[in-house]
Amino acid sequence: MTLPLRSVLEKSLLSGALFCVLSVFSLAGCAEVERAYPPERPVEPPVGMNHRSWGAAIFREMGCAGCHNVGGVDEAGGTMLGLVGKTRRLEGGGEVVADREYITRSILDPSAEVVLGRPNVMPSYRGRLGPQELEALVDFIVSLR
Ligand code: HEC
């Protein structure tokens, strides 16, 4: 009778230990330096989606639509419609023409260039999107003309 009880105890101790080891690992994961491109992100659109609809889906899923409109309404973060080619005046002086690189920088490092008159509240998406996702997202924004 004592033997099964012992093995049950041993098993639960073992899984407890395993749990601790895993938690330590995940905590260490949190402390890791942020990478621009997490390797575990998808590299192609989900089945049934093309490149553009993938970009649109990422725009919704990442919460961009909470602050940015794609139809021309000037919300909290401004509209994405017709952004490419526009000259943006920046907080602290200076101007930049919105191109692919500017849009990419705006997503990865939003506080680096803050649009004049807008609050510096956009979160950085560095470390949250894979390179292919970022490309699909930027292509989607560029396509909004
Ligand atoms: C909490 C609100 C918020 C969220 C969420 C947000 N943004 Fe922004 N975004 C802003 C604000 C405010 C600005 C203007 C200030 C600045 O330049 O940082 C901005 C600026 C931008 C710009 C430059 C716009 C311009 O007019 O020149 C781009 C491009 C952009 N965001 C894309 C995105 C994308 C793509 C996402 C999702 C991955 C996103 N934003 C999520 C608030 C937000």
Residues whose N, C-alpha, C, O or C-beta is under 5 A from the ligand:
A	BS01	HEC	M62 G63 C64 C67 A76 G77 G78 R88 I103 S106 I107 P110 E113 V114 V115 R118 P119 N120 V121 M122 Y125
